[in-house]
Amino acid sequence: MQHAVGSPLPPPHQPGHGPDAGWSPAAHHPDHQQPGPPPGPPHPGAVPPPPSPPGFAVPPPTGPVPPVPPAPGHTVAAPVPQDATGHVPLPPGGPVGVPSAPPAVAAPNPATTTLAVLLIGPAGAGKTSVAKYWADHRRVPTAHISLDDVREWVRSGFADPQSGWNENSEAQYRLARRTCGFAARNFLANGISCILDDAVFPDRPVVGLGGWKRHVGPGLLPVVLLPGLDIVLERNAERSGNRRLSDEEVARIHGRMAGWYGSGLPIIDNSQLDVEGTARVLDEVLARSIASPPQW
């Protein structure tokens, strides 16, 4: 006879059974476990765990799980810092490097290369007009940064050089150049080319090219626009406001700019060129500068 529920009845007392023979009812109860085999000898070098107090169980480990180290030969890529707008943050103090020509056999195309260009020339040389046209007609994003525009951000307290050069006008020029340099680096760090224009004198290398090299970096490509004096005087006469200089001042600046001849920098005489033609020649000059950067 079988029972539907409960434990099976113990076997009847027979010879060789019973408490004296080593039979225990607990051995057949489902709530009791059979003792396992005796533990074997410890592994050589293994540290035995500390004994638990009587009546206490060792709790499982709690707390954060330590990270699993990467497998040998594998590295974990660090996350790329990115601000809320999705723009790449400006590298601290990292000036733009010298652009290298691609390994292709053909000459590099300046129209599709990320560049930082400094357009140098006297007042009336057409720097601003050429820079704007060149930036407007490139096939890659390009910004035009005008030193005069940035300098004139100062409204109250603006130090006009036409009223005489002094420590205030010099300080505002230096501040404008640093601001333009920072803007250029910021554009370049986000993949946008830039062209700057400034009347840099060859007889002031520390303030001129040296300052731009510090602010932007050695990858800056300087190009000089230097038409004839009669052309400069004619174009200056068409200007207005504080950007129009006297004929004497224009002639003096033009004479100082002649010092760029023999400096190794590329020079474009755009006396007989319009803005579009000058921009085409500028692309040709930049292609040569990319392939063989000028030493300056």
C-alpha positions in Angstrom: 0.0 0.0 0.0 1.3 3.5 -0.9 0.6 6.7 0.8 -0.5 9.7 -1.2 1.1 12.3 1.1 3.7 12.3 3.9 6.9 10.3 4.4 7.1 6.5 3.9 6.8 4.5 7.1 9.9 3.2 8.6 10.6 -0.5 7.9 9.5 -2.9 10.5 12.0 -4.0 13.2 13.9 -6.8 11.7 17.1 -8.4 12.8 19.9 -6.1 11.9 17.7 -3.0 11.8 16.9 -0.4 14.4 18.8 2.3 16.3 21.3 -0.2 17.5 22.1 -1.2 14.0 22.8 2.3 12.8 19.5 3.0 10.9 18.2 6.5 11.5 14.8 7.8 10.4 16.3 11.2 9.7 18.3 9.7 6.9 15.0 9.2 5.0 13.4 12.5 5.8 13.4 15.0 2.8 14.4 17.9 5.1 17.7 16.4 6.0 20.7 16.0 3.7 23.0 13.2 3.6 26.5 14.1 4.7 28.8 14.5 1.7 32.2 12.9 1.3 34.9 14.2 3.6 36.9 17.1 2.1 40.1 16.3 0.4 43.5 17.7 1.2 43.9 21.5 0.5 45.5 22.6 -2.8 49.2 23.4 -2.4 49.7 27.1 -1.7 45.9 27.7 -1.0 45.1 29.8 2.1 42.4 28.1 4.1 39.3 30.4 4.9 38.9 31.5 8.5 36.5 29.3 10.5 33.0 30.7 11.0 31.7 31.1 14.6 29.2 28.3 15.6 25.7 29.1 14.5 26.7 31.8 12.0 26.8 31.6 8.2 29.3 33.6 6.1 27.3 36.3 4.3 27.9 36.8 0.5 30.2 39.8 -0.4 28.5 43.1 -0.7 29.5 46.5 -2.2 30.4 47.5 -5.8 31.8 44.8 -8.0 35.4 45.7 -9.1 35.8 46.4 -12.8 37.1 43.5 -14.9 40.5 44.5 -16.3 40.7 44.4 -20.1 42.3 41.4 -21.7 46.0 41.6 -22.6 46.5 43.4 -25.9 43.2 45.3 -25.7 42.8 48.9 -24.8 39.7 50.8 -23.8 39.1 54.0 -25.8 38.7 57.1 -23.8 35.5 59.0 -24.4 35.9 62.1 -26.7 35.1 65.3 -24.9 32.2 67.1 -26.5 30.1 70.0 -25.4 26.4 70.4 -25.6 26.5 71.9 -29.1 28.4 69.0 -30.6 31.4 71.1 -31.4 34.9 69.8 -30.7 36.4 71.8 -27.8 39.5 73.8 -28.5 42.7 72.1 -27.6 44.5 74.0 -24.8 47.3 76.0 -26.2 47.6 73.8 -29.3 48.4 75.9 -32.3 47.6 74.7 -35.7 50.3 72.5 -37.3 52.0 72.9 -40.6 49.6 71.4 -43.3 51.2 68.4 -45.1 50.6 67.7 -48.7 48.7 64.5 -49.4 50.6 61.5 -50.7 48.9 61.7 -54.1 51.0 62.6 -57.1 48.9 65.5 -58.1 49.4 68.9 -56.5 47.2 69.6 -53.4 44.0 71.5 -54.1 43.8 74.5 -51.8 40.1 74.8 -52.6 39.4 71.6 -50.6 42.1 71.7 -47.9 41.5 73.1 -44.4 43.8 76.2 -44.3 44.7 79.1 -42.2 45.8 82.0 -44.4 47.2 85.5 -43.4 46.8 88.1 -46.2 49.3 90.9 -45.7 49.3 94.2 -47.5 49.1 98.0 -47.1 45.9 100.0 -46.9 44.3 99.9 -50.3 45.9 96.7 -51.5 42.5 94.9 -51.6 43.1 92.5 -48.7 39.5 92.6 -47.3 37.8 92.4 -50.7 40.0 89.5 -51.8 39.7 87.7 -48.5 35.9 87.9 -48.6 35.7 86.7 -52.2 38.1 83.8 -51.5 36.2 82.7 -48.5 32.8 83.0 -50.3 33.9 80.8 -53.2 35.6 77.9 -51.5 34.2 74.4 -51.6 34.8 73.8 -47.9 33.6 75.8 -44.9 35.8 79.0 -44.6 35.6 82.0 -42.4 37.0 85.5 -43.0 38.4 87.2 -39.9 39.2 90.9 -40.4 41.5 92.5 -38.0 40.0 95.9 -38.5 36.5 94.6 -37.9 37.6 93.0 -34.6 39.5 96.1 -33.6 36.4 98.2 -34.1 34.4 96.1 -31.7 35.7 98.6 -29.1 33.1 101.4 -29.3 33.5 103.6 -26.2 37.2 104.3 -25.8 38.2 103.3 -29.3 41.8 104.4 -29.9 41.9 105.6 -33.5 45.4 105.3 -34.9 44.7 108.3 -37.2 44.6 110.4 -34.1 48.1 109.4 -33.4 49.8 106.1 -32.3 50.0 105.8 -28.5 50.0 103.0 -25.9 46.2 102.7 -26.1 46.1 102.1 -29.9 49.0 99.7 -29.7 47.3 97.8 -26.8 44.0 97.5 -28.8 45.9 96.2 -31.9 47.6 93.6 -29.8 44.2 92.6 -28.2 42.5 92.4 -31.6 45.3 90.2 -33.0 45.0 87.8 -30.0 41.3 87.7 -30.4 41.6 86.9 -34.2 44.2 84.2 -33.4 41.9 82.5 -30.9 39.0 82.7 -33.3 41.2 81.2 -36.1 42.2 78.3 -33.9 38.7 77.7 -32.8 37.5 77.6 -36.4 40.3 75.2 -37.4 39.6 72.9 -34.4 36.1 72.5 -35.8 37.2 71.9 -39.4 36.6 75.4 -40.8 39.3 77.1 -42.7 40.0 80.8 -42.1 41.6 83.8 -43.8 42.9 86.8 -41.9 44.0 90.1 -43.2 46.4 92.5 -41.5 48.9 95.2 -42.5 52.0 93.4 -41.1 55.3 95.2 -41.4 58.5 93.3 -42.2 60.6 95.5 -40.0 58.5 94.5 -36.9 58.8 90.7 -36.9 58.0 90.2 -33.2 54.8 92.2 -33.3 53.9 91.2 -36.9 54.5 87.6 -38.1 55.9 86.5 -34.8 52.7 87.5 -33.0 50.5 85.7 -35.6 52.7 82.6 -35.4 52.2 82.6 -31.6 48.5 83.1 -31.8 47.6 80.8 -34.6 50.6 78.5 -35.1 53.3 77.6 -37.5 50.8 76.2 -40.0 49.6 79.7 -40.8 50.3 80.5 -44.5 51.2 84.2 -45.1 50.8 85.8 -48.5 51.6 89.4 -49.4 49.4 91.6 -51.6 51.5 94.4 -52.9 50.2 96.4 -55.9 51.9 99.5 -57.2 51.8 102.8 -55.2 49.5 104.5 -57.7 47.0 101.7 -57.4 47.1 101.8 -53.6 46.6 105.6 -53.6 43.6 105.2 -56.0 41.9 102.5 -54.0 42.6 104.4 -50.7 40.8 107.5 -52.1 37.7 105.4 -52.5 37.6 104.5 -48.8 35.7 106.4 -46.2 35.7 106.8 -42.4 38.6 106.1 -40.2 39.9 103.5 -42.7 40.8 106.2 -45.2 44.4 107.4 -44.7 46.2 110.4 -46.0 48.3 110.0 -49.1 51.5 110.6 -47.1 50.6 107.8 -44.7 49.7 105.4 -47.6 53.0 106.1 -49.3 54.9 105.6 -46.1 53.2 102.3 -45.4 53.7 101.1 -49.0 57.4 101.9 -48.7 57.7 99.8 -45.6 55.8 96.9 -47.2 58.5 96.8 -50.0 60.7 95.1 -47.4 58.8 91.9 -48.0 60.7 91.4 -51.2 63.5 89.0 -50.6 61.8 87.7 -47.4 60.9 84.4 -48.9 57.1 85.0 -48.5 55.0 84.7 -51.7 54.0 88.2 -53.1 51.2 88.9 -55.4 51.2 92.1 -57.5 47.6 92.6 -58.2 47.9 95.9 -59.9 46.3 94.6 -63.1 44.0 92.0 -61.4 40.5 92.3 -60.3 39.2 90.6 -57.1 38.3 87.4 -58.9 41.6 87.2 -60.7 43.5 87.9 -57.5 41.6 85.1 -55.7 42.6 82.6 -58.5 46.3 83.6 -58.2 46.0 83.2 -54.4 44.8 79.6 -54.9 47.9 78.9 -57.0 50.2 80.5 -54.5 48.6 78.5 -51.6 49.0 75.2 -53.6 52.7 75.9 -53.8 52.9 76.9 -50.1 51.2 73.7 -49.0 53.6 71.6 -51.1 56.6 73.5 -49.8 55.7 75.7 -46.7 57.6 79.0 -46.6 60.2 79.5 -43.9 59.2 82.4 -41.8 
